[in-house]
């Protein structure tokens, strides 16, 4: 019986080590700069703690998959999913993004836990270069956020 428990623990340890990798050049204690060039940055405070995207990614998928900004042309919204820890994504949908406007984000979740929705100010929304940049205001649980991403179209 002891052998099976040890084998199970070894398998679990190997899976945990193999399932996520880390880019140590991304400092998880510092928020990214506010930029509008599509620099693939994301950061915010969640309940006062700093969470940034780009540090963790699955070794089974490309690093770019730790950020997913996907624009639905027909319904005019952007689905956002950012891996902000080894195990959890922050996800939400930005409704009707318009450059220079403050718009709502909905369906917010941190991991599997629903979070209150809020608003984001879109500082750049370039449909030709597919860049969306913006900042979060002071929401209920998500605050001082910023992002500068190149988005995909939902049919790609």
N, C-alpha and C positions, 0 to 999 in steps of 0.2 A: 504494500500500500504506500509506503514511504517513497518508493521509486516513482510511482505515478504522480504523487503530489509534487515531487521535485521536477519531473518531466513537464508537468503542467505549468509550474512557475517559470521554467526555462522558456517554454513556448510563449507564454504571456510576455515575458521580458523581451524576447526577440521581436515579437509583433509590435510592441510599444516602441522599440528602438527603430524598427524599419518603417513604421507608418508615418513618421513625421520627421522632417529635417528642419534645420534652422540656419538662417542667414545672420551671422553674428555682426555683420556690418550695419544692420538696422538696430538702433538703440531703442529698446522698448520703454525707456524712461523719459524719452524726449519726443515731444510732438513735432511732426514735420512742419516745414515752413509753409506759409500760405503762398501758393504759386498757382499759375494758370496756364502752364505750358504742356500739360499732359505728362507729368513726371512720375505717374503711378505711385502716388503717396496717399495715405489715409491715416488719420489719427483722431482720437476723441477721448474725452473723459467719460467713464461710465461709473456712476456712483463715486466720483472723485478720483478714480484710478485711471492711469494712462493706458490706453490700448492703441497699438499701431498695427497697420497691415504690412505685409511683406517680410516679417521676421520668420514666420513659420509657413511651411508648405509641405504637402504630401510628396514623398519620393515617388509615388506611383503616378503623379501627374506633374506637368510643368509648373515651375514657380509662378508663372503668370496666373495660374488657377487659384492662387490664394486671394486674388482680387477678381471679382466678377461684377462688371457694370454692363448690363445688357439692355439696350433700348428697344422697346416695342413701338414701332412706327405707327401701327394702326390705332393703338389705344393711347399713345403719347404718354408713356411712363418708362422709368428706368428701374429695373430690378437690381438691387445692390446686395452683394454677399462678400464679406471680407473676413478671412481667417485672422482673428486677433489674438488667439492663444493656441496652444498645442491642440486643443480639442474643440474650441468654440468659434463659431462664425457670428458676426453681427450682420443682420440682414434687415432690409426694409425696401419699400418701393417709393420712389420720388414721382409724384404726380405732376403732369403738365410742366416739365422743366422749361423755363424761359430765362434767358440771360438778363441779369439785372433785377430779377424779381425774387421775392421770398415765396416759396411754395411749400406745400405739405408733403410729409413723408408718412407712410402708413404701413401696416402689417409688420411692425418692428418686433424683432426677437433677438435675444442674446443667447446663443445656443438654442435650446428648446423652450426657453422661458420668454413669454410675451412681455414686451416692454411698451411703455406709453409712446404714442406717436408724437410727432412734433413738426417743426418747420426747418427749412434749410434755405439759405440765400444762395442763388446761383450767380456766381461772378463771371463765369464763361460757359457758354453752350455753343460750341462750334460744330455744326452738322457736317461740314466738309472734312474737317480734320478729326472729327469724332472725339472731341475733348469736352469733358464736363468738369468744372471746378466749382467749389462752393464751401460755405462754412455753416455750421450749426449754431443756432443761438443757444440760449440757456434753457434747455428742456428740463423735463422733470427728473430724468435719470441720465440722459446723454447730453453732455455739454461741451462747449469749446471745441467742437469737431471741425475738421477740414479735410478736403479731398481734392485731388487733381489727377484725373484719370482719363485714359483713352478707353472709350466704351466700344462694345461690339453691338451689332444688330442682332435681334433675337432669332433671325432666320439663318445665321451663319454657323 
